Amino acid sequence: MTDNKIRCALVFRIDAAVGSTSGVTLLAKYDFSSDYEAHSGAATEGTLYAGRGNYGEAVSMVIKNDPPGVAEVGKVGGFKVVQSDAHQVVYGGDSDGLCKSLDTVYS
């Protein structure tokens, strides 16, 4: 990898019954990954996210399977890290049920 830019920032609502099939809703997304995959520099590294195109859905499945821990009121906490050969996702939640996620590419 030749850079370490943030590729995607996501905000999810985690319902109280996160163990159920419907626990995570995407609220906001900043997605630079599609621009990155279209850039000629990505051709040598392969596509990020296996060419899925909808990274929000992929992260949503990760959060459903392994939700962040409980944070103190007014703070984000319970952080988790998921890594692959190409990138890492860091996510955490707050006491109001919001989950923030960042994806970065290794340099």
Buried (B, 14 or more C-beta within 10 A) or exposed (E): EEEEEEBBBBBBEBEEEBEEEEBBEBEEBEBBBBEBBEEEEBEEBEBBBEEEEEBBEBBBEBBBEEBBEEBEEEEBEBEBEBEEEBBEBBBBBBBEBBBBBBBBBEE
